Amino acid sequence: MTRSPGGGGPHWGSGVIEADVALRRSRFFVGVPALGYLIYVAVLSAGYYYNLTFVQLGLIDLGTRLVGMPEGQVSVAMAALALLAFVVALVTGRVMDKRGWSSDLRVKFRILFVVVATQTVLTMVAPQVATPRQFGLWVMFSAVGIGAGIPVTFSLMIDFIPIRHRGYVAAVVTGLAFSAAALYPLEWRIDEFAPLMTLVMIPAAAALGVISFRRFAFVDELARQHERFGIGRFCRPTPIATASLAFWMLVIVMFSVFFIDSLGSLRIIDTPAYISTSWQSPSIGPRLFIAVAHVVGAAMAGVLYTSFGRRWLLVWIFGLFAFTHLLYTFHLGTSPAGMDPPLVLPLFYVLAVSFYTTLNFALWPDLSTPSTVGTNTALGVGIAGWLASFLSTALALYSISSGLSLLEHLRYVNALALLLAVAYPLVLYFRRMRTLATNPEST
């Protein structure tokens, strides 16, 4: 403290002023990590909700009802969307890793801005699509936007979410996306859904544009967080190589999970007898029940992932899917016509879906480092998520158009689910026995 030149009262020296400024800056940056959590949850839950409702299910309504295409042709278009989105995701992820963009938050924000702006325009014009050619062009541009967005959005976890919280945050994203999809829209009519989605997406695109092209102190702080927790949980102490057997086994297993889900669920929600207990129910009661079950299932998955890791969560997923399809097959074969199915049928399905979706959000960043997260998320989400979901959706549409009954269809799905439910624990057991045989000290 020194006296002022005029001889008046004392004033604070420059050192104290700098300390005060530093204190204010520290208080500001204390809230920055929390802002990162909010950005991640908002981006991932909104993006997953959009792709689940507007793209995966809205595309069927657009092609069959508005354009008038047969279900077989729509299934081909959906398969083409999945393949193109995967190729674009893989190219984008590889470029991100090679150029260092996977660890550059500002670049990722800019790519995300372009993706959201593109999807906003596509959403706006979707109800105007009237011919198969226009439908094909819409699918192509949508696939490019979705593909570019996959490695960008899923890699944001290394920038925003510490390792110890990833399972819980993935559970929040899953619960929000699926509960919202269960409650709205009440009807999958793309011409009614598109205007509302456009109104929501325009301010989101504008906000991303501002964040991307103007400099903010909180973005600079968030951009440095990957230096502390960018290396994933399963890459410590030794990183898992993208070309390793461990990585590709998880890709194959997750592909199987997504494939089983879409192959069975689309036929179930397309059957009038089961609409009353699905998230396409005209009544709010079953929808609310499903929404709450999704939140509960996601919370359970978040705890299991954090406490036990990926292997045991996959055992639960395969077991739930096998049990669920057994229930549906048994109900179809024994229940009299006209009787409403019990809510226990969708309950176990919802739990299985929430389990694997939570795992999908957290797993690929935890198998990556800042230099591999672009490629790994592109491969993991692109193959196990998009490719599996849309290929199985296309196969389900083909089974509908070919006249295959729901019972016969679910028997095939059930056989696959039971096979995986038995095979996966056996693989884990034999791997454990092999480890003990080669390294007895691992006990």
N, C-alpha and C positions, 0 to 999 in steps of 0.2 A: 504494500500500500504506500502511495506517495501523495504529497500535497499538490494541489492544483497550482498553476503558475500565478493565479490571482490571489493566492493566499487564503482561499476559502477552505471548505471542508475537503477531506481526503477523497481520492477517486481510485478505482481499481486499476492496477497495472495490466500491461498487455498479457502477462502470463496467466493471470486470473481470468481475463476475458477469453483467452484461447481454451482454458479449461472448461469454461461455461459453454462455449460453442461445442467442444468435444462431448460434453455431457448431453447436450441437446441432440447431437448427431447419434449418440449411442442409444438414446431413448427412441429416436426415430427408427433406427435399424433393428431394435428389438422386435418391432412389429412386422418387419419385412419378411422373415420366415413364415409367419402366419399368413401373410398375403400370398406367398408362394403356394401354400396349401390350398387356399381359396381359388387361385387361378387354375391349379391342376384339377381340382374337383370340378370346377365349372366347365373347363374345356373338355375333359374326358367324359363326364356324365352327359353333357349336351351332345357331344359328337356321337357317343354310343347310342343315345336315344334317337338321334336323327337317322343313323344308319340302320338301326333296328326297326324303326317304324316307317319312315319316309322311303327308305331305299329298299330294304329287304322285303317288307310286306306291301308298301305302297307301289312298288314296281309291278307287282302282280296285278293290282287294281288298275294301274295305268295301262298296262299292256292288254289285259283281257277285256275290261269294261269300256274304257275310253277309246282305245285304238281298235278293239275288236279282233285281236289276234288269238289264235288257238293257244291253249295252255302249253302244248308242246313247243310252239315257237317261242313263247315267253320263257320257258325253261332253258332253251338254247341261248337266249339273250342273257339270262342271268348267269349261266355258265361262262359266257364270253366276258361279262362284267367282272366276274371273280378272277378269271385268268389275266385279263388286262390290268386289273387293280393290283394283282400280285406282282406282275412284271414291273409296273411303274413303282411300286413300293420297294422292290428289290434294287432297282436302278437308283432311286432316290436315296435309299439307305446307304448303298455303297459310295455314292458321291459324297454324302454327308460325312462318312468316316474318312474318306481319302482327303477331303479338303479341310477337315477339322471342324466342320459345321455341327457335328453331333455334340460338341462341347461349347458351342457358340450360341448362347440363348437368343441374342438379337437376330441372328440369321434364321433361327427356328421360328421366331415370332413373324418374320417377314414371309417365310414360306407358308406358315399357317394363315396369315392374312390373305395371301393369294388363294389358298384352298377354300377358306370360308367365303371369300367374295365370289369365287367360281360357283360354289354350291348354292349360294344365295340366288344368283342369276338362274341357275338350273331349277331351283325350287320355284322361282317366280314364273318361269315359262312352262313348267311341267303340265298344268291343266290345258295348255294350248296344243300339246302334242296330239296329232290326229291321224298320222299315217305310220306304217311300219318303218319307213325310211327315217322319219323324224324320231321315232322311238329308238331306232338303232343309234342315231347320232347322240341322242340324249344319254343313252347308256354308255357310249364311248367317252363322252366328256365327263360324265359322273365317275366312271372308273378311273380316269386320270386324276381327278381331284381327290378321290378316296385313297388311291394308291399313294399319292404324294403325301397325304396327311397321316398315313399309318406310322412311318418311322418318326415323324416329327412329334406327333402327340404322345405316343407311347414312350418316347425317349425323354419326355419332360420330367419323368419321375426322378432322373438323376440330378436334375437342377433344383427340384423343389422339395423332395420328400426324403428325410433321413431313413436309413435302412431299418431301424427299429420300429418305424411307424408305417412301413409300406403295406403290410398286410391289412392294417386297419383302414388306411386311406383307400386302398383298393376296394375294401368292403363298402365304404361310404359311397364311392362312385357307382358300384354295382347296385346297391340298394336304391340310390336316387334314380338311376337310369331305368331300371326295371319297374320300380313302383310307379314312376311317371308314365311309362309305356302301358302299364296295366290299367291306369285310371283315365288316360287320354291318348288318342281320341276314342270316342265311343264307337265310331264306325271308321273302317279303313277306306275312306273315299278321298282320293288324292286331290280332287278338285276343291274339296272343302277344307282339307288339312293344309294345303300349300299356302294360302294367303296368311294364315296365322303364323306358320313357320317363317315366312318371309319377314313379317313384322318383327319377329324375335331376332332373326339373323342379321338384319340390316344394322341395328345398333351394335351387335357383337362384332361385325366386320369393321365398323367405324372405330370402335375402341381398339381393336387389334392394329388397325392402321396407325392410330396415334401412338400407341406403345412402340410399334415397329420402327417408325421413322423419326421419332423425336427422342431426345436423350433424357432419361429420368434416373435419379440417383438410386431409387429402389430397384430398378432393372439391373443397374451395374452391380448392386449388392447380390441380387439373386443369381446373376451370371457367374459369380465366384463360388457359389455353394457346391458345385460339382467337384471342386478340389478337395472337399472334406468327405463327401459320401457318394462320389460318382462311381466308385468301384463297388459292384454289386455284392450282395450277401454270399452268393455261392462262388464268387471269384476271389475269396480271401481264404488262405494266403495265396493260392495259385489260381490265376485266371483260367476259365474254361474256354478253350478254343472253339471257334465257330465250326471248324471242320471235325471236331471231336465226336466220338460215338455217344458220349454222355449228352451232348447238346441235341444231336439228331434223334436220339431215342425219345427225348422229351417232345420234340417236334412231332414225331409220329404218334406218340401217346395223346397229345393234345389235339392233333388232327382227328383221331378216332373219337375223342369226346365230342367235339363240335359236330362231326359227321353224324353220330348217333342222335344227338339232340335234334338237329334240323330235319333229319330223315323221318323221325317219329312225330315231332311236334306239329309240323305243317299238315300232316294228314289228320292229326287229332283235332286241331282247331278248324279244319275244313269240314269236319263231320258234324251234321246238325245235332246229333244226339249228345255231343260233348261241348257244343258251343256254350251251353248254360253254365258250365263250370270252367270255362277258359277265360283268358283275358280279352276275348271277343264277345263275352256275355252281354246281352242287352240290359242286364240288371247290375246295379252298382255293388250289391252285396258280394257276389263271387269275385268281382274285380278288386274290391277293397281287401278281401281275404287274401287274394294272390299278392297284392301289393305289400301287405304286412308280412306275408310269408317270405317274400323276396328280401325284405330288410332283415328279418330274423336269420334267414339262411346266409346272407352276406356277412352278418356279424359273426355267426358261427365259423364261417370260412376264414374270416380275418384272424380270429383267435387261433384256429388250427394251423394256419399258415405261419403265423408268428411263433407259435409254440413248438410245432413239430416239423415244419418244412413241407416240401412239395410232394414227397413220395406218399405219405400217409393221407394227405388230402386227396390225391388221385385214387387211392384205394376206396375212400369214402364215395367219391364221384362215381366210379364204375359200379360200386355196390348199389348206390341209390338209383342209377339208371336201370340196372338189371331188375331191381325190385319193382320200380315204377312200371316198366313195360310188362312185367309179369302180372301186375295188378290190372292194367288195361286189357291185356289178353284174356285174363280170367273173367273180367267184367263183361267183355264182348261175348264170350262163349257161354256164360251162365245167366246173365240178367235178362229178364223179360223185356220185350220192346215197349217203349214209351216211359220207362222208369228213369227218372233223372239220376245221373251218376253221382256218387258221394264226393264231397270235397276232398276226401283223403287222396283221391287220384291225382288231382293237380298239385296237392301239397308236396308230395315227394318229388314230383317233376320240378317244381319251383325250387326246392332245396338243392337239387342236383345242378340246376342251371346257375343258381347264385354261387355255388361252390366253385364251379369251373371258371366262371367269369371273373370272380375275385382272383383266382389263381392266374388267369391270363393277363390281368393288369400288372400284377406284381412280379411274375416269374421272369419275363424276358429282360427287364432292366436288372434284376438280381443275378442274371446269368451273364451280365455284360460289364464292360468298362467304358469310360468316355470315348475310347477309340474304336469300340466295336458295337456300341448300342444301336447305331443306325441300321447296320446289317442284321444284327440279331433280332431286333424287333420287327424288321421287315420280313424276315424268314419265319419267325415264330407266329406273329399275328397274321401275316399274309397267307401262310400255308395252313396253320392250325385254325385260324379264325375265318378269314374271308374265303379262302379256297374251299375249305371243308364245308362251311355253312352254305355257300351258294351252289356248290356242286351237289350236295345232298338235297338242297331245296329244289334244284332242277330235276334230280332223280325222283323226288316225291311228286312233283308236278307230272312227270312222265308216267309214274305209276297210276296217277289219277286218270290221265288221258287214255291209258291203256286198259282201264276198267278193272284194275286189281283191287280187290276188296280191302277194307281197312284191317280186318282180322288177319288176312293173309299177309298184308304189308307189315303189320306189327309183329308177326311171327318171325319174319326175316330180321327185323330190327332187334327183337328180343334175343334171337340166337346170337347176333353179333355182340349185344351188350353183355350177355352171359359169358360168352367166350372171353371177352376182355376182363370182365370181373373176376374170372378164375385165373386167367393167364397172367395178369399183371402182378398179383401177390406172389405167384409162383416164380416169376422172373426175379422179383426182389429177394425171395428166399434163396434161390440158387446163386444169385450174385453175392449174397451175404455168406453163404457156405464157401463159395470160391475165395472170398476175401479171407475168411478164417483159415482156409487150407493153406493159402500162400503166405499169410501173415498172422500167425497165432496170437501175437501181442496185441492185435486190434480189438480183442475182447475187453 
